[in-house]
Amino acid sequence: MGVLKFLFPFTYFFRSRLQTLTDIVFHLYYEWVLAFVLLFYFSGNEIGSSVVNFLLAYIAFISIYEIGYLGNDVYSVRNELNPRLRVKNFNPSNFQLLIWVLFRIAIFLGITIYLDVLDSAKWWTFYTAIVLFFYLHNVIKQKELKTFTFVNLAFTRFLAPIFIFLSKEQLLLIIPSVLICYVFYRTLTYMDSKGLLNVPSRKNASFKVYYYLLLGGVSVLIAIIVESFMPVFINFYYLLFWIAFYIKDRSTKRNALTVDA
């Protein structure tokens, strides 16, 4: 395996986690699009500036996050009974790993300097937390306990491309909804995939529609408390996604019944 194969940030994430079109669509809609919309709305910048800021902050994030992925996929899997091998025949040398890690750290530091956040306590606290969260996620052997580190990682995943550009007040408007609509939902799917939670209907589009419909009451309540439409908007954003899938599933089943008849 050549050093250049996974040298650049995002390449390993793309190869190991975005293996199908469904994976790409899910991450695009569930994380990137909404986060960008929130950045664009709150920052008041032109769309071009928002795109540049978002991409730079995301590359800085994935540079650090991928180091955690590499640690998990190379070392942590050795302690798992039935490890999930993300990339076939993935056995890089220590030298290759060192080059990949150092290059990502260099990219991260370069973006940190470019964004002028080298002296930002918020920036360094956030990324220190990510490193700690991923380290714990990789070294903890009990998969039940990994659920809690997953919660931490999911929370930082969503906020990473935008948190440094938003004020404290703006972050407080969206964080409750991010926890309910994104982090909690992702945690349920994580637990189910690891055999920690029995949710037979979890993969059905109807389950996801009901999830956001029923939690919509909390979103409305939060919106009233914070005097902002943003919690309802975030809830509706995800609800709309699964309504579309629900309609598609119903249409597919109806067509199948017609053919069978």
DRENROSE-156438 format. One record per residue: x, y, z of N, C-alpha, C in turn; residue in three letters. Coordinates in nm, 2 decimals, m for minus. Example, Ala and Ser with C-alpha at 12.3 -4.5 7.8 and 13.67 -1.06 7.14 Angstrom:
    n.xx    n.yy    n.zz   ca.xx   ca.yy   ca.zz    c.xx    c.yy    c.zz  type
    1.32   m0.57    0.78    1.23   m0.45    0.78    1.32   m0.33    0.78   ALA
    1.28   m0.22    0.71    1.37   m0.11    0.71    1.29    0.00    0.79   SER
***
This chain:
    n.xx    n.yy    n.zz   ca.xx   ca.yy   ca.zz    c.xx    c.yy    c.zz  type
    0.09   m0.12    0.00    0.00    0.00    0.00    0.09    0.12    0.00   MET
    0.07    0.21   m0.10    0.15    0.33   m0.11    0.12    0.44   m0.01   GLY
    0.22    0.52    0.02    0.20    0.62    0.12    0.10    0.72    0.07   VAL
    0.10    0.75   m0.06    0.01    0.85   m0.12   m0.14    0.81   m0.12   LEU
   m0.17    0.68   m0.10   m0.31    0.64   m0.11   m0.40    0.71   m0.02   LYS
   m0.36    0.72    0.11   m0.44    0.78    0.21   m0.37    0.90    0.27   PHE
   m0.29    0.97    0.19   m0.21    1.08    0.25   m0.30    1.20    0.28   LEU
   m0.39    1.23    0.19   m0.47    1.36    0.21   m0.59    1.34    0.30   PHE
   m0.62    1.44    0.38   m0.74    1.43    0.46   m0.87    1.41    0.38   PRO
   m0.95    1.33    0.44   m1.08    1.29    0.38   m1.07    1.16    0.30   PHE
   m0.95    1.13    0.24   m0.94    1.01    0.16   m0.97    0.88    0.23   THR
   m0.92    0.87    0.35   m0.95    0.75    0.43   m1.09    0.74    0.47   TYR
   m1.15    0.85    0.52   m1.29    0.86    0.56   m1.37    0.82    0.44   PHE
   m1.34    0.87    0.32   m1.42    0.84    0.20   m1.41    0.69    0.17   PHE
   m1.29    0.64    0.17   m1.27    0.50    0.13   m1.33    0.40    0.23   ARG
   m1.32    0.43    0.36   m1.36    0.34    0.46   m1.51    0.36    0.51   SER
   m1.56    0.48    0.50   m1.70    0.50    0.56   m1.80    0.54    0.45   ARG
   m1.76    0.59    0.34   m1.86    0.63    0.24   m1.85    0.53    0.12   LEU
   m1.89    0.41    0.15   m1.86    0.30    0.05   m1.98    0.28   m0.05   GLN
   m2.09    0.35   m0.02   m2.20    0.34   m0.11   m2.26    0.48   m0.14   THR
   m2.34    0.49   m0.24   m2.41    0.61   m0.27   m2.50    0.65   m0.15   LEU
   m2.57    0.55   m0.09   m2.65    0.57    0.03   m2.57    0.64    0.14   THR
   m2.45    0.59    0.17   m2.37    0.65    0.27   m2.34    0.80    0.24   ASP
   m2.31    0.83    0.12   m2.28    0.96    0.08   m2.40    1.06    0.09   ILE
   m2.51    1.01    0.05   m2.64    1.09    0.06   m2.67    1.11    0.20   VAL
   m2.66    1.01    0.28   m2.69    1.02    0.43   m2.60    1.13    0.49   PHE
   m2.47    1.12    0.48   m2.38    1.21    0.54   m2.40    1.35    0.48   HIS
   m2.43    1.36    0.35   m2.45    1.49    0.29   m2.57    1.56    0.35   LEU
   m2.68    1.49    0.36   m2.80    1.55    0.41   m2.80    1.56    0.56   TYR
   m2.76    1.46    0.63   m2.77    1.46    0.78   m2.67    1.54    0.85   TYR
   m2.55    1.57    0.79   m2.45    1.64    0.86   m2.42    1.77    0.78   GLU
   m2.37    1.76    0.66   m2.30    1.87    0.59   m2.40    1.98    0.55   TRP
   m2.51    1.94    0.48   m2.60    2.04    0.43   m2.66    2.13    0.54   VAL
   m2.71    2.06    0.64   m2.77    2.13    0.75   m2.67    2.22    0.82   LEU
   m2.56    2.17    0.85   m2.45    2.25    0.92   m2.42    2.37    0.84   ALA
   m2.41    2.35    0.71   m2.37    2.47    0.62   m2.49    2.57    0.62   PHE
   m2.61    2.52    0.61   m2.72    2.61    0.61   m2.72    2.70    0.74   VAL
   m2.70    2.63    0.85   m2.69    2.70    0.98   m2.58    2.81    0.98   LEU
   m2.46    2.77    0.93   m2.35    2.86    0.92   m2.38    2.98    0.83   LEU
   m2.44    2.95    0.72   m2.47    3.06    0.63   m2.58    3.15    0.69   PHE
   m2.68    3.10    0.75   m2.79    3.18    0.81   m2.73    3.27    0.92   TYR
   m2.66    3.21    1.01   m2.61    3.28    1.13   m2.50    3.38    1.10   PHE
   m2.41    3.34    1.01   m2.29    3.42    0.99   m2.32    3.55    0.92   SER
   m2.42    3.55    0.83   m2.46    3.67    0.75   m2.36    3.70    0.64   GLY
   m2.27    3.60    0.61   m2.17    3.62    0.51   m2.23    3.58    0.37   ASN
   m2.16    3.62    0.27   m2.20    3.58    0.13   m2.18    3.43    0.12   GLU
   m2.25    3.37    0.03   m2.25    3.22    0.02   m2.11    3.17   m0.01   ILE
   m2.03    3.25   m0.09   m1.89    3.21   m0.12   m1.81    3.20    0.00   GLY
   m1.81    3.30    0.09   m1.74    3.30    0.21   m1.78    3.19    0.30   SER
   m1.91    3.17    0.31   m1.95    3.06    0.40   m1.90    2.92    0.35   SER
   m1.90    2.90    0.22   m1.85    2.78    0.16   m1.70    2.76    0.20   VAL
   m1.62    2.86    0.18   m1.48    2.85    0.21   m1.46    2.83    0.36   VAL
   m1.53    2.90    0.44   m1.51    2.88    0.59   m1.55    2.74    0.63   ASN
   m1.66    2.69    0.57   m1.71    2.56    0.61   m1.61    2.45    0.56   PHE
   m1.57    2.46    0.44   m1.48    2.36    0.39   m1.34    2.36    0.46   LEU
   m1.29    2.47    0.49   m1.16    2.48    0.57   m1.18    2.42    0.71   LEU
   m1.29    2.46    0.78   m1.31    2.41    0.91   m1.34    2.26    0.91   ALA
   m1.41    2.21    0.80   m1.43    2.07    0.79   m1.30    1.99    0.76   TYR
   m1.22    2.04    0.68   m1.09    1.97    0.65   m1.00    1.97    0.77   ILE
   m1.00    2.08    0.85   m0.93    2.08    0.98   m0.98    1.97    1.07   ALA
   m1.12    1.96    1.08   m1.18    1.86    1.16   m1.15    1.71    1.12   PHE
   m1.17    1.69    0.99   m1.15    1.55    0.94   m1.00    1.51    0.94   ILE
   m0.91    1.61    0.94   m0.77    1.58    0.95   m0.74    1.51    1.09   SER
   m0.80    1.57    1.19   m0.79    1.51    1.33   m0.87    1.39    1.35   ILE
   m0.99    1.39    1.30   m1.09    1.28    1.32   m1.04    1.15    1.25   TYR
   m0.98    1.17    1.13   m0.93    1.05    1.06   m0.81    0.98    1.13   GLU
   m0.74    1.05    1.21   m0.64    0.99    1.29   m0.70    0.89    1.39   ILE
   m0.82    0.93    1.44   m0.89    0.84    1.53   m0.94    0.72    1.46   GLY
   m0.99    0.74    1.33   m1.03    0.63    1.25   m0.92    0.53    1.22   TYR
   m0.80    0.59    1.19   m0.68    0.50    1.16   m0.65    0.42    1.29   LEU
   m0.65    0.49    1.40   m0.62    0.42    1.53   m0.72    0.31    1.56   GLY
   m0.85    0.33    1.53   m0.95    0.23    1.55   m0.93    0.12    1.45   ASN
   m0.91    0.15    1.32   m0.91    0.04    1.22   m0.78   m0.04    1.22   ASP
   m0.67    0.02    1.27   m0.55   m0.06    1.27   m0.52   m0.13    1.41   VAL
   m0.55   m0.06    1.52   m0.51   m0.11    1.65   m0.63   m0.16    1.73   TYR
   m0.74   m0.08    1.74   m0.85   m0.12    1.83   m0.92   m0.24    1.78   SER
   m0.92   m0.27    1.65   m0.99   m0.39    1.60   m0.93   m0.52    1.65   VAL
   m0.80   m0.51    1.69   m0.73   m0.63    1.74   m0.79   m0.68    1.87   ARG
   m0.87   m0.59    1.94   m0.93   m0.63    2.07   m1.07   m0.67    2.05   ASN
   m1.12   m0.67    1.93   m1.26   m0.71    1.90   m1.28   m0.85    1.86   GLU
   m1.38   m0.92    1.91   m1.41   m1.06    1.87   m1.45   m1.07    1.72   LEU
   m1.54   m0.98    1.68   m1.58   m0.99    1.54   m1.56   m0.85    1.48   ASN
   m1.43   m0.81    1.45   m1.40   m0.67    1.41   m1.46   m0.65    1.27   PRO
   m1.51   m0.52    1.25   m1.56   m0.48    1.12   m1.45   m0.42    1.04   ARG
   m1.40   m0.49    0.94   m1.29   m0.44    0.86   m1.34   m0.35    0.76   LEU
   m1.30   m0.22    0.77   m1.36   m0.12    0.68   m1.30   m0.12    0.54   ARG
   m1.17   m0.15    0.54   m1.09   m0.16    0.41   m1.02   m0.29    0.40   VAL
   m1.05   m0.36    0.29   m0.99   m0.50    0.27   m0.84   m0.49    0.26   LYS
   m0.77   m0.58    0.32   m0.63   m0.59    0.31   m0.56   m0.47    0.36   ASN
   m0.62   m0.40    0.46   m0.56   m0.28    0.52   m0.46   m0.31    0.63   PHE
   m0.34   m0.30    0.60   m0.23   m0.33    0.69   m0.11   m0.24    0.67   ASN
   m0.13   m0.11    0.69   m0.02   m0.02    0.67    0.09   m0.04    0.77   PRO
    0.21    0.00    0.72    0.33    0.00    0.81    0.32    0.11    0.91   SER
    0.40    0.10    1.01    0.41    0.21    1.11    0.46    0.34    1.04   ASN
    0.55    0.32    0.95    0.60    0.44    0.87    0.49    0.51    0.80   PHE
    0.41    0.43    0.73    0.30    0.49    0.65    0.20    0.56    0.74   GLN
    0.17    0.50    0.86    0.08    0.56    0.95    0.14    0.69    1.00   LEU
    0.27    0.69    1.03    0.34    0.81    1.08    0.33    0.93    0.98   LEU
    0.35    0.90    0.86    0.34    1.00    0.75    0.20    1.05    0.74   ILE
    0.10    0.96    0.74   m0.04    1.01    0.73   m0.08    1.10    0.85   TRP
   m0.04    1.06    0.97   m0.07    1.13    1.09    0.00    1.27    1.09   VAL
    0.13    1.27    1.06    0.20    1.40    1.06    0.15    1.49    0.95   LEU
    0.11    1.44    0.83    0.06    1.53    0.73   m0.07    1.59    0.77   PHE
   m0.16    1.51    0.83   m0.29    1.56    0.88   m0.27    1.67    0.99   ARG
   m0.18    1.64    1.07   m0.15    1.74    1.18   m0.10    1.87    1.12   ILE
   m0.02    1.86    1.01    0.03    1.98    0.94   m0.08    2.06    0.87   ALA
   m0.17    1.98    0.81   m0.29    2.05    0.75   m0.37    2.12    0.85   ILE
   m0.39    2.05    0.96   m0.48    2.11    1.07   m0.41    2.24    1.12   PHE
   m0.28    2.24    1.15   m0.22    2.36    1.20   m0.22    2.47    1.09   LEU
   m0.20    2.43    0.96   m0.21    2.53    0.86   m0.34    2.60    0.85   GLY
   m0.45    2.53    0.86   m0.58    2.58    0.86   m0.61    2.67    0.98   ILE
   m0.56    2.62    1.10   m0.57    2.69    1.22   m0.51    2.83    1.21   THR
   m0.39    2.84    1.15   m0.33    2.97    1.13   m0.40    3.05    1.03   ILE
   m0.45    2.99    0.92   m0.52    3.06    0.82   m0.65    3.12    0.87   TYR
   m0.72    3.05    0.95   m0.85    3.10    1.01   m0.83    3.19    1.13   LEU
   m0.70    3.21    1.16   m0.67    3.30    1.27   m0.73    3.26    1.40   ASP
   m0.72    3.13    1.43   m0.77    3.08    1.56   m0.66    3.02    1.64   VAL
   m0.54    3.05    1.61   m0.43    2.99    1.68   m0.43    3.03    1.83   LEU
   m0.49    3.14    1.86   m0.50    3.19    2.00   m0.64    3.16    2.06   ASP
   m0.72    3.09    1.99   m0.86    3.07    2.04   m0.87    2.95    2.13   SER
   m0.91    2.98    2.26   m0.92    2.88    2.36   m1.04    2.78    2.32   ALA
   m1.14    2.84    2.26   m1.25    2.76    2.22   m1.21    2.65    2.11   LYS
   m1.13    2.70    2.02   m1.08    2.61    1.91   m1.00    2.49    1.97   TRP
   m0.90    2.52    2.06   m0.81    2.42    2.11   m0.89    2.33    2.21   TRP
   m0.98    2.39    2.29   m1.06    2.31    2.38   m1.14    2.20    2.30   THR
   m1.20    2.25    2.19   m1.29    2.16    2.11   m1.21    2.04    2.06   PHE
   m1.09    2.07    2.00   m1.01    1.97    1.94   m0.94    1.88    2.04   TYR
   m0.91    1.94    2.16   m0.85    1.85    2.27   m0.96    1.75    2.31   THR
   m1.08    1.80    2.32   m1.19    1.71    2.35   m1.21    1.60    2.25   ALA
   m1.20    1.63    2.12   m1.21    1.53    2.02   m1.11    1.42    2.03   ILE
   m0.98    1.47    2.05   m0.87    1.37    2.07   m0.90    1.28    2.19   VAL
   m0.94    1.34    2.30   m0.97    1.26    2.42   m1.09    1.17    2.40   LEU
   m1.20    1.22    2.33   m1.31    1.13    2.31   m1.27    1.01    2.22   PHE
   m1.20    1.04    2.11   m1.16    0.93    2.02   m1.06    0.83    2.09   PHE
   m0.97    0.88    2.17   m0.88    0.80    2.24   m0.96    0.70    2.33   TYR
   m1.05    0.75    2.40   m1.13    0.67    2.49   m1.22    0.57    2.41   LEU
   m1.27    0.62    2.30   m1.35    0.53    2.21   m1.27    0.41    2.16   HIS
   m1.14    0.44    2.14   m1.06    0.33    2.08   m1.00    0.24    2.18   ASN
   m0.98    0.29    2.31   m0.92    0.20    2.41   m1.02    0.13    2.50   VAL
   m1.14    0.18    2.51   m1.24    0.11    2.59   m1.28   m0.02    2.51   ILE
   m1.28   m0.13    2.59   m1.31   m0.26    2.52   m1.46   m0.29    2.53   LYS
   m1.53   m0.25    2.64   m1.67   m0.28    2.65   m1.75   m0.20    2.55   GLN
   m1.82   m0.27    2.46   m1.90   m0.19    2.36   m2.01   m0.12    2.42   LYS
   m2.06   m0.16    2.54   m2.17   m0.08    2.61   m2.12    0.06    2.64   GLU
   m1.99    0.06    2.69   m1.94    0.19    2.73   m1.90    0.28    2.61   LEU
   m1.88    0.22    2.50   m1.84    0.29    2.38   m1.96    0.37    2.33   LYS
   m2.08    0.34    2.37   m2.20    0.42    2.34   m2.18    0.56    2.38   THR
   m2.13    0.58    2.50   m2.11    0.72    2.56   m2.01    0.80    2.49   PHE
   m1.90    0.73    2.45   m1.80    0.80    2.37   m1.85    0.83    2.23   THR
   m1.94    0.74    2.18   m2.00    0.77    2.05   m2.08    0.90    2.06   PHE
   m2.16    0.92    2.17   m2.24    1.04    2.18   m2.15    1.16    2.18   VAL
   m2.04    1.16    2.24   m1.94    1.27    2.24   m1.89    1.30    2.10   ASN
   m1.86    1.19    2.03   m1.80    1.20    1.90   m1.91    1.26    1.80   LEU
   m2.03    1.20    1.81   m2.14    1.25    1.72   m2.16    1.40    1.74   ALA
   m2.16    1.44    1.86   m2.19    1.58    1.89   m2.08    1.67    1.83   PHE
   m1.95    1.63    1.84   m1.85    1.71    1.78   m1.85    1.71    1.63   THR
   m1.89    1.59    1.58   m1.89    1.58    1.43   m1.98    1.68    1.37   ARG
   m2.10    1.70    1.43   m2.19    1.80    1.37   m2.14    1.94    1.38   PHE
   m2.09    1.98    1.49   m2.05    2.11    1.52   m1.92    2.16    1.46   LEU
   m1.83    2.06    1.44   m1.69    2.09    1.40   m1.68    2.19    1.29   ALA
   m1.76    2.19    1.18   m1.73    2.28    1.07   m1.79    2.42    1.09   PRO
   m1.86    2.44    1.20   m1.93    2.57    1.22   m1.91    2.64    1.35   ILE
   m1.87    2.56    1.46   m1.88    2.62    1.59   m1.79    2.74    1.61   PHE
   m1.68    2.74    1.54   m1.58    2.85    1.56   m1.63    2.98    1.50   ILE
   m1.73    2.97    1.41   m1.78    3.09    1.34   m1.91    3.15    1.41   PHE
   m1.97    3.07    1.50   m2.09    3.11    1.56   m2.07    3.17    1.71   LEU
   m2.16    3.26    1.75   m2.15    3.31    1.88   m2.21    3.21    1.98   SER
   m2.18    3.24    2.11   m2.23    3.16    2.22   m2.39    3.15    2.21   LYS
   m2.45    3.26    2.18   m2.59    3.27    2.18   m2.65    3.19    2.06   GLU
   m2.58    3.19    1.95   m2.63    3.12    1.83   m2.61    2.97    1.86   GLN
   m2.50    2.93    1.92   m2.48    2.79    1.95   m2.58    2.73    2.04   LEU
   m2.62    2.81    2.14   m2.72    2.77    2.24   m2.85    2.75    2.18   LEU
   m2.88    2.82    2.07   m3.01    2.80    2.00   m3.02    2.67    1.92   LEU
   m2.90    2.62    1.88   m2.91    2.50    1.79   m2.86    2.37    1.87   ILE
   m2.78    2.39    1.97   m2.73    2.27    2.04   m2.84    2.17    2.09   ILE
   m2.94    2.22    2.16   m3.05    2.13    2.21   m3.11    2.04    2.09   PRO
   m3.13    2.11    1.98   m3.19    2.04    1.87   m3.09    1.94    1.80   SER
   m2.96    1.98    1.80   m2.86    1.89    1.75   m2.85    1.76    1.83   VAL
   m2.86    1.78    1.97   m2.86    1.67    2.06   m2.98    1.57    2.03   LEU
   m3.10    1.63    2.02   m3.22    1.55    2.01   m3.23    1.49    1.87   ILE
   m3.22    1.58    1.77   m3.25    1.53    1.63   m3.14    1.46    1.56   CYS
   m3.01    1.49    1.60   m2.90    1.43    1.53   m2.83    1.33    1.62   TYR
   m2.78    1.37    1.74   m2.70    1.29    1.82   m2.78    1.17    1.88   VAL
   m2.89    1.20    1.93   m2.97    1.09    1.99   m3.01    0.99    1.88   PHE
   m3.05    1.03    1.77   m3.09    0.94    1.66   m2.97    0.86    1.62   TYR
   m2.86    0.92    1.60   m2.74    0.85    1.56   m2.70    0.75    1.66   ARG
   m2.72    0.78    1.79   m2.68    0.69    1.90   m2.77    0.57    1.90   THR
   m2.90    0.58    1.87   m2.99    0.47    1.86   m2.94    0.38    1.75   LEU
   m2.91    0.43    1.63   m2.87    0.35    1.52   m2.73    0.28    1.55   THR
   m2.65    0.35    1.62   m2.52    0.29    1.66   m2.54    0.17    1.76   TYR
   m2.62    0.19    1.86   m2.65    0.09    1.96   m2.71   m0.04    1.89   MET
   m2.81   m0.01    1.80   m2.87   m0.12    1.73   m2.77   m0.20    1.64   ASP
   m2.68   m0.13    1.58   m2.59   m0.19    1.49   m2.49   m0.27    1.57   SER
   m2.46   m0.24    1.69   m2.37   m0.31    1.78   m2.44   m0.42    1.86   LYS
   m2.57   m0.44    1.84   m2.64   m0.54    1.92   m2.67   m0.50    2.06   GLY
   m2.67   m0.37    2.09   m2.69   m0.33    2.22   m2.83   m0.28    2.25   LEU
   m2.91   m0.28    2.14   m3.05   m0.23    2.15   m3.13   m0.31    2.05   LEU
   m3.25   m0.35    2.09   m3.33   m0.43    2.00   m3.44   m0.34    1.95   ASN
   m3.43   m0.28    1.83   m3.53   m0.20    1.77   m3.56   m0.26    1.63   VAL
   m3.65   m0.35    1.63   m3.68   m0.43    1.50   m3.72   m0.34    1.39   PRO
   m3.79   m0.23    1.42   m3.84   m0.14    1.31   m3.75   m0.03    1.28   SER
   m3.63   m0.03    1.34   m3.54    0.09    1.32   m3.51    0.12    1.18   ARG
   m3.50    0.02    1.09   m3.46    0.04    0.95   m3.58    0.09    0.87   LYS
   m3.70    0.08    0.92   m3.81    0.12    0.84   m3.82    0.27    0.84   ASN
   m3.86    0.32    0.72   m3.88    0.47    0.71   m3.98    0.52    0.80   ALA
   m4.09    0.44    0.83   m4.19    0.49    0.92   m4.15    0.51    1.06   SER
   m4.05    0.43    1.10   m3.99    0.45    1.24   m3.93    0.59    1.25   PHE
   m3.85    0.62    1.14   m3.78    0.75    1.14   m3.88    0.87    1.13   LYS
   m3.99    0.85    1.06   m4.09    0.96    1.05   m4.15    0.98    1.19   VAL
   m4.19    0.87    1.25   m4.25    0.88    1.39   m4.15    0.94    1.49   TYR
   m4.02    0.90    1.47   m3.92    0.95    1.56   m3.92    1.11    1.56   TYR
   m3.92    1.17    1.44   m3.92    1.31    1.44   m4.05    1.38    1.46   TYR
   m4.16    1.31    1.42   m4.29    1.36    1.45   m4.32    1.37    1.60   LEU
   m4.29    1.26    1.67   m4.31    1.26    1.82   m4.22    1.35    1.90   LEU
   m4.09    1.36    1.85   m4.00    1.45    1.92   m4.02    1.59    1.88   LEU
   m4.11    1.61    1.78   m4.14    1.75    1.73   m4.20    1.83    1.85   GLY
   m4.27    1.76    1.94   m4.32    1.83    2.05   m4.22    1.90    2.14   GLY
   m4.11    1.82    2.16   m3.99    1.88    2.23   m3.93    2.00    2.16   VAL
   m3.92    1.98    2.03   m3.87    2.09    1.94   m3.95    2.22    1.95   SER
   m4.08    2.20    1.95   m4.17    2.31    1.96   m4.15    2.38    2.10   VAL
   m4.15    2.30    2.20   m4.13    2.35    2.33   m4.00    2.43    2.35   LEU
   m3.89    2.37    2.29   m3.76    2.44    2.30   m3.77    2.57    2.22   ILE
   m3.84    2.57    2.10   m3.85    2.69    2.02   m3.92    2.80    2.10   ALA
   m4.02    2.76    2.18   m4.10    2.86    2.26   m4.01    2.92    2.37   ILE
   m3.93    2.83    2.43   m3.84    2.87    2.54   m3.73    2.97    2.50   ILE
   m3.67    2.93    2.38   m3.56    3.01    2.34   m3.60    3.13    2.24   VAL
   m3.73    3.13    2.21   m3.79    3.23    2.13   m3.73    3.24    1.99   GLU
   m3.72    3.12    1.93   m3.66    3.11    1.80   m3.72    2.99    1.72   SER
   m3.74    3.01    1.59   m3.79    2.90    1.51   m3.69    2.79    1.48   PHE
   m3.57    2.81    1.51   m3.46    2.72    1.47   m3.48    2.58    1.52   MET
   m3.52    2.55    1.64   m3.54    2.41    1.68   m3.64    2.34    1.59   PRO
   m3.75    2.41    1.56   m3.86    2.35    1.48   m3.80    2.33    1.34   VAL
   m3.72    2.42    1.29   m3.67    2.41    1.15   m3.58    2.29    1.14   PHE
   m3.49    2.27    1.24   m3.40    2.15    1.24   m3.48    2.02    1.25   ILE
   m3.58    2.02    1.33   m3.66    1.90    1.34   m3.73    1.87    1.21   ASN
   m3.79    1.97    1.15   m3.86    1.96    1.02   m3.76    1.92    0.91   PHE
   m3.64    1.97    0.91   m3.54    1.94    0.81   m3.52    1.78    0.80   TYR
   m3.50    1.72    0.92   m3.48    1.58    0.92   m3.61    1.50    0.89   TYR
   m3.72    1.55    0.94   m3.85    1.49    0.92   m3.88    1.48    0.77   LEU
   m3.85    1.59    0.70   m3.88    1.59    0.55   m3.80    1.48    0.48   LEU
   m3.68    1.46    0.52   m3.59    1.36    0.46   m3.66    1.22    0.47   PHE
   m3.71    1.19    0.59   m3.76    1.05    0.61   m3.90    1.04    0.55   TRP
   m3.98    1.15    0.54   m4.11    1.15    0.48   m4.09    1.11    0.33   ILE
   m3.98    1.17    0.27   m3.95    1.14    0.13   m3.92    0.99    0.11   ALA
   m3.84    0.93    0.20   m3.81    0.79    0.20   m3.94    0.70    0.22   PHE
   m4.02    0.75    0.31   m4.15    0.68    0.35   m4.24    0.67    0.22   TYR
   m4.25    0.78    0.16   m4.34    0.79    0.03   m4.28    0.70   m0.07   ILE
   m4.15    0.70   m0.09   m4.08    0.61   m0.18   m4.10    0.46   m0.15   LYS
   m4.09    0.43   m0.02   m4.11    0.29    0.02   m4.26    0.25   m0.01   ASP
   m4.35    0.33    0.02   m4.49    0.30    0.00   m4.52    0.28   m0.15   ARG
   m4.46    0.37   m0.23   m4.48    0.36   m0.37   m4.42    0.23   m0.43   SER
   m4.30    0.19   m0.38   m4.24    0.07   m0.42   m4.32   m0.05   m0.39   THR
   m4.37   m0.06   m0.26   m4.46   m0.17   m0.22   m4.59   m0.18   m0.30   LYS
   m4.64   m0.06   m0.33   m4.77   m0.06   m0.40   m4.75   m0.11   m0.54   ARG
   m4.64   m0.07   m0.60   m4.61   m0.12   m0.74   m4.58   m0.27   m0.74   ASN
   m4.52   m0.32   m0.63   m4.49   m0.47   m0.62   m4.62   m0.54   m0.61   ALA
   m4.71   m0.49   m0.53   m4.84   m0.56   m0.52   m4.92   m0.56   m0.65   LEU
   m4.91   m0.45   m0.72   m4.97   m0.44   m0.85   m4.92   m0.55   m0.95   THR
   m4.78   m0.56   m0.95   m4.72   m0.66   m1.03   m4.76   m0.80   m0.99   VAL
   m4.76   m0.83   m0.86   m4.80   m0.96   m0.81   m4.94   m1.00   m0.85   ASP
   m5.03   m0.90   m0.85   m5.17   m0.92   m0.88   m5.19   m0.96   m1.03   ALA
***
